[in-house]
């Protein structure tokens, strides 16, 4: 296993946007240095009330799924953290201290995430964690941060991460419950009341399945066909054939992340299923468009406006944040940005603002500052955290998008 620590180096072209009291920064170049970390983790540990060396670097820990089934989520998340840590350091750091990014790749394995979480807390002694990529990885680390008293901002989507509220755990993506509600809202406008559901057996997919089932009746939707698939499955034709053969199905919702939903979308078209197809926010990336190809045309899904920023009005306070992030990501990595990288941006910048507010890295004070975040303008929406809400977004942060001619467009 390898520990990666980000050190500053190279030249940067930086644009600073001061919005809602948060420094919104753009980046161009960074350099990563790696060094081995093979030691075993110590066990246990009392809650850490204070940070480390007050004059040393502020350690941002992260466990991400950079490889494996969720790599098209984890890869842009890591790249985002790298370039903004570099930017912030070039601007003088936070409270006069440099940031140090310590990150591990769990490959989408929750057991590895748990081990790396322990390492971040016990060996690396990080001040705050921004990650994991998936719900499974997040929930594997959650008991560790609760025991140790380390603030953590997850980049995963399931509502179980923040409901019920856990003291030290927060998240930036919209929840799966919100996704189901937004999809059903759009379906009702189209006169759809009976659907087929195809969900992944991952933590995200199963939470999405549970939440979809839970809000269906309240939304006037009946699920008449209900199938699942595995995260590593390479063909979902059998499940979709069952759904196709179920009487009264008027539309289909696929709840999953990574490559699976793209495979299912191709299978859907190959089976010549005519009913409208919806995806969850688990595919909010241009990578989905590449993987699904022409089969993606006509697909609808709820997402932040980051995928279609041109649809935002000129006076929308999210517009300059989204455009600055998208432009910086393209300039640095020569690839299209995704909502997943945006979640990492929101998490890192929220943590940085909390550290500024706390006046240092006292973990309890940083936690309190995150919980009291109000009016924070991110790529995913305007965040308003509270003791009862560790996500801080409402349904208005979601837009309904449709793929037309291989591009995301806003559904009016």
C-alpha positions in Angstrom: 0.0 0.0 0.0 1.2 3.5 -0.7 0.6 6.8 1.1 0.5 9.8 -1.1 1.3 13.2 0.2 0.8 16.3 -2.0 3.6 18.9 -1.9 3.5 22.2 -3.7 5.6 22.7 -6.8 5.4 24.1 -10.3 3.7 27.3 -11.5 0.0 28.1 -11.1 -2.4 30.5 -12.7 -4.9 31.4 -9.9 -8.2 33.2 -10.0 -9.7 33.9 -6.6 -13.5 34.3 -6.2 -14.8 35.5 -2.9 -18.4 34.3 -2.6 -20.6 33.8 0.5 -17.5 34.4 2.7 -15.6 31.5 1.1 -12.5 31.7 -1.0 -13.3 30.1 -4.3 -10.0 29.3 -6.0 -9.0 28.0 -9.5 -5.9 26.0 -10.3 -3.6 25.0 -13.1 -0.6 22.9 -12.0 0.4 20.6 -9.1 2.9 17.9 -8.4 2.5 14.7 -6.4 5.2 13.0 -4.4 4.7 9.5 -3.0 6.4 7.7 -0.2 5.8 4.2 1.4 3.7 3.7 4.5 3.7 0.0 5.3 3.4 0.1 9.1 0.4 -1.4 10.9 -2.2 0.7 12.6 -2.4 1.2 16.3 -5.7 0.2 17.9 -8.3 2.5 19.5 -7.7 6.0 20.8 -9.6 8.6 22.7 -11.3 11.5 21.0 -8.8 14.1 19.8 -9.9 17.5 20.9 -7.1 19.5 19.5 -5.0 19.5 16.3 -1.3 18.7 15.9 1.6 21.1 15.6 0.1 24.6 15.5 2.9 25.7 13.2 3.1 22.6 11.1 1.0 21.7 8.0 -2.8 21.2 8.3 -3.3 17.6 7.3 -6.3 16.8 5.0 -6.9 13.1 4.9 -8.8 11.3 2.2 -9.8 7.8 1.2 -11.1 7.6 -2.4 -12.0 5.0 -4.9 -9.5 6.1 -7.6 -9.4 2.6 -9.1 -12.1 -0.1 -9.3 -15.8 0.0 -10.1 -16.2 3.6 -8.8 -13.1 5.0 -10.4 -14.9 7.5 -12.5 -16.1 9.1 -9.3 -12.9 8.8 -7.3 -10.5 9.9 -10.0 -11.9 13.4 -10.5 -12.3 13.7 -6.7 -8.6 13.1 -6.1 -7.6 15.4 -9.0 -9.8 18.2 -7.5 -8.3 17.9 -4.1 -4.8 17.9 -5.5 -5.2 21.0 -7.5 -7.0 23.0 -4.9 -4.6 22.1 -2.1 -1.9 23.3 -4.4 -3.8 26.5 -5.1 -4.5 27.3 -1.5 -0.9 26.7 -0.6 0.3 29.1 -3.3 -2.0 31.7 -1.9 -0.4 31.4 1.5 -2.2 28.4 3.0 -4.8 28.6 5.7 -4.2 30.7 8.8 -0.6 31.0 7.8 -0.2 27.2 7.5 0.3 25.0 4.5 -2.1 22.2 3.6 -0.9 18.6 3.3 -3.1 16.1 1.4 -2.7 12.5 2.6 -4.7 10.1 0.5 -5.3 6.4 -0.1 -7.0 4.5 -2.8 -9.5 1.9 -1.5 -10.4 0.6 -5.0 -14.0 0.6 -3.9 -13.4 -1.9 -1.1 -15.0 -1.0 2.2 -12.7 -3.2 4.2 -9.7 -1.3 2.7 -11.4 2.0 3.4 -11.7 1.0 7.1 -8.0 0.1 7.3 -7.0 3.4 5.5 -9.3 5.3 7.8 -7.5 3.9 10.8 -4.2 4.8 9.3 -5.3 8.4 8.6 -6.4 8.8 12.2 -3.8 6.9 14.1 -0.6 7.1 12.1 -1.0 10.2 9.9 -2.9 12.1 12.5 -5.0 14.1 10.0 -7.0 17.1 11.1 -10.0 16.5 8.9 -11.1 13.8 6.4 -12.6 14.7 3.0 -13.9 11.4 1.5 -14.8 8.5 0.9 -16.1 8.1 -2.6 -18.8 5.5 -1.9 -21.4 4.9 0.7 -19.8 1.6 1.7 -16.4 3.2 2.2 -17.9 6.1 4.1 -19.9 3.9 6.5 -16.8 1.8 7.1 -14.9 4.9 8.3 -17.8 6.5 10.1 -17.4 4.6 13.4 -13.7 5.4 13.5 -14.1 9.2 13.2 -16.9 9.1 15.8 -14.6 7.3 18.3 -11.6 9.4 17.6 -13.4 12.8 17.2 -12.2 13.7 13.7 -14.4 15.7 11.4 -15.2 14.0 8.2 -17.0 15.3 5.1 -18.1 12.4 2.8 -18.4 12.6 -0.9 -21.0 9.8 -1.1 -24.7 10.0 -1.9 -26.8 7.8 0.4 -29.0 9.4 2.9 -27.9 6.9 5.6 -24.7 8.9 5.9 -26.5 11.9 7.5 -29.8 10.5 8.6 -29.8 9.9 11.5 -27.2 12.6 12.1 -23.8 11.5 13.4 -21.8 14.0 15.3 -18.6 14.0 13.3 -19.9 13.0 9.9 -21.1 15.4 7.1 -21.6 15.1 3.3 -21.7 17.3 0.3 -23.6 15.3 -2.4 -27.4 15.4 -2.7 -29.0 12.4 -1.1 -30.5 9.4 -2.8 -33.9 10.2 -1.2 -33.8 13.7 -2.9 -32.8 12.0 -6.2 -35.9 9.7 -6.0 -38.1 12.6 -5.1 -36.8 14.7 -8.0 -37.3 11.9 -10.5 -40.8 11.2 -9.3 -41.6 14.9 -9.6 -40.6 14.8 -13.2 -42.4 11.5 -13.9 -45.7 12.9 -12.5 -45.4 15.8 -14.9 -45.2 13.3 -17.8 -48.2 11.3 -16.5 -46.1 8.4 -15.3 -47.4 6.5 -12.3 -46.1 2.9 -12.6 -42.4 2.1 -13.0 -39.8 -0.5 -13.0 -36.8 -0.2 -10.7 -33.3 -1.6 -11.3 -30.9 -1.0 -8.5 -27.3 -2.0 -7.8 -26.4 -4.2 -4.8 -23.7 -1.7 -3.6 -24.3 0.4 -0.5 -25.3 3.4 -2.7 -27.6 1.3 -4.8 -29.3 -0.5 -2.0 -29.8 2.7 0.0 -31.2 4.2 -3.2 -33.6 1.2 -3.6 -34.8 1.6 0.0 -35.4 5.4 -0.4 -37.1 5.0 -3.8 -39.4 2.4 -2.3 -40.0 4.7 0.7 -41.0 7.8 -1.2 -42.8 6.1 -4.1 -46.2 5.9 -2.4 -46.0 9.4 -1.1 -45.3 10.6 -4.7 -48.1 8.7 -6.2 -45.8 6.2 -7.9 -46.2 2.4 -7.9 -43.2 0.2 -8.4 -44.5 -2.8 -10.4 -41.1 -4.4 -11.3 -38.1 -4.5 -8.9 -34.8 -6.0 -10.0 -31.1 -5.8 -8.8 -27.7 -6.3 -10.3 -24.1 -6.5 -8.9 -21.6 -3.7 -9.1 -19.3 -5.9 -11.3 -22.0 -7.3 -13.5 -21.3 -6.9 -17.3 -24.8 -7.5 -18.6 -28.2 -6.7 -17.1 -30.3 -7.9 -20.1 -32.0 -10.6 -18.0 -33.3 -8.2 -15.4 -34.3 -5.7 -18.0 -36.1 -8.4 -20.0 -38.2 -9.2 -16.8 -39.0 -5.5 -16.4 -39.9 -5.2 -20.1 -42.3 -8.1 -19.8 -44.1 -6.6 -16.7 -47.5 -5.2 -17.6 -48.1 -1.5 -17.0 -44.4 -0.3 -16.7 -44.4 3.2 -18.0 -40.8 4.1 -17.2 -37.7 2.7 -15.7 -35.3 4.1 -13.0 -31.8 2.7 -12.6 -30.1 3.4 -9.3 -26.4 2.7 -9.3 -23.0 4.2 -9.9 -19.8 3.6 -11.9 -19.9 1.6 -15.0 -23.0 -0.5 -14.2 -25.6 2.1 -15.2 -23.9 2.7 -18.5 -23.9 -1.0 -19.3 -27.6 -1.2 -18.3 -28.4 1.8 -20.5 -26.8 0.0 -23.5 -28.8 -3.2 -22.7 -32.0 -1.1 -22.4 -31.6 0.1 -26.0 -30.5 -3.3 -27.3 -33.7 -4.7 -25.9 -35.6 -1.9 -27.7 -37.5 -0.9 -24.6 -39.5 2.2 -25.5 -40.5 3.5 -22.1 -38.5 6.6 -20.7 -35.3 5.8 -18.9 -34.1 7.6 -15.8 -30.8 7.4 -13.9 -29.9 8.6 -10.4 -27.3 11.2 -9.6 -24.8 8.3 -9.4 -23.9 8.9 -13.0 -23.5 12.7 -13.0 -20.5 12.7 -15.2 -19.5 13.0 -18.8 -17.8 9.7 -18.4 -21.3 8.1 -18.3 -21.9 9.7 -21.7 -18.7 8.2 -23.1 -19.4 4.7 -21.7 -23.1 4.6 -22.8 -22.5 6.3 -26.1 -25.6 7.0 -28.3 -27.7 4.8 -25.9 -27.6 7.7 -23.4 -29.7 10.0 -25.6 -33.1 10.5 -24.0 -31.9 9.5 -20.5 -33.0 11.9 -17.7 -31.4 12.3 -14.3 -31.3 14.7 -11.4 -28.0 16.5 -10.9 -26.5 19.8 -9.9 -26.3 22.4 -12.6 -22.6 21.8 -12.9 -23.1 19.6 -15.9 -25.1 22.3 -17.7 -23.9 25.6 -16.2 -25.0 27.5 -19.3 -28.6 26.9 -18.2 -28.0 29.0 -15.0 -29.1 32.6 -15.1 -26.4 35.3 -15.2 -27.3 36.5 -11.7 -27.3 33.0 -10.1 -24.7 33.0 -7.4 -23.8 29.4 -8.3 -22.9 30.2 -11.9 -19.4 31.8 -11.3 -18.5 29.1 -8.8 -19.5 26.3 -11.2 -17.9 27.9 -14.2 -14.6 28.7 -12.4 -14.3 25.1 -11.2 -15.2 23.6 -14.6 -12.7 25.8 -16.4 -9.9 25.1 -13.9 -10.4 21.4 -14.1 -10.3 21.4 -17.9 -7.2 23.6 -17.9 -5.3 21.4 -15.4 -6.4 17.9 -16.5 -7.4 18.3 -20.1 -10.7 16.4 -19.4 -14.3 17.3 -18.7 -15.3 18.0 -15.1 -17.9 15.9 -13.3 -20.3 16.5 -10.4 -18.1 14.1 -8.4 -15.1 16.3 -8.6 -17.5 19.1 -7.6 -18.4 17.3 -4.4 -14.7 17.1 -3.5 -14.3 20.9 -4.2 -17.3 21.6 -2.0 -16.0 19.3 0.8 -12.4 20.7 0.8 -13.5 24.4 0.6 -16.1 23.9 3.4 -13.4 22.3 5.6 -11.0 25.1 4.8 -13.6 27.7 5.8 -14.3 25.8 9.0 -10.7 25.8 9.9 -10.5 29.5 9.3 -13.6 30.1 11.4 -12.2 27.9 14.2 -9.0 29.8 14.1 -7.0 26.5 13.9 -7.3 22.8 13.8 -9.0 22.1 17.2 -11.1 19.3 16.0 -14.2 20.0 18.1 -14.1 23.7 17.0 -13.7 22.7 13.3 -16.6 20.2 13.7 -18.8 23.0 15.2 -17.9 25.4 12.4 -18.8 22.8 9.7 -22.2 22.3 11.4 -22.8 26.0 11.5 -22.0 26.5 7.8 -24.6 28.9 6.3 -24.9 30.2 2.8 -21.9 28.4 1.5 -22.0 28.5 -2.3 -20.7 25.3 -3.8 -20.9 23.5 -7.1 -23.7 21.3 -5.7 -25.8 24.1 -4.4 -26.0 26.6 -1.5 -25.3 24.7 1.8 -27.0 25.5 5.1 -25.9 23.0 7.7 -27.4 22.6 11.2 -27.4 20.2 14.1 -30.3 18.3 12.5 -29.0 18.5 8.9 -25.4 17.5 8.1 -25.9 17.7 4.3 -27.3 21.2 4.1 -29.0 21.0 0.7 -32.7 20.9 -0.2 -34.5 19.7 -3.4 -34.0 23.0 -5.1 -30.3 22.2 -5.5 -31.2 19.5 -8.0 -32.0 20.2 -11.6 -33.5 17.7 -14.0 -31.2 17.0 -17.0 -31.7 15.1 -20.2 -29.1 13.8 -22.7 -29.6 15.2 -26.2 -27.2 14.6 -29.0 -24.6 13.3 -26.5 -24.8 16.4 -24.2 -26.5 17.3 -21.0 -29.4 19.7 -21.3 -31.7 21.2 -18.8 -35.3 20.0 -18.7 -37.5 23.1 -18.6 
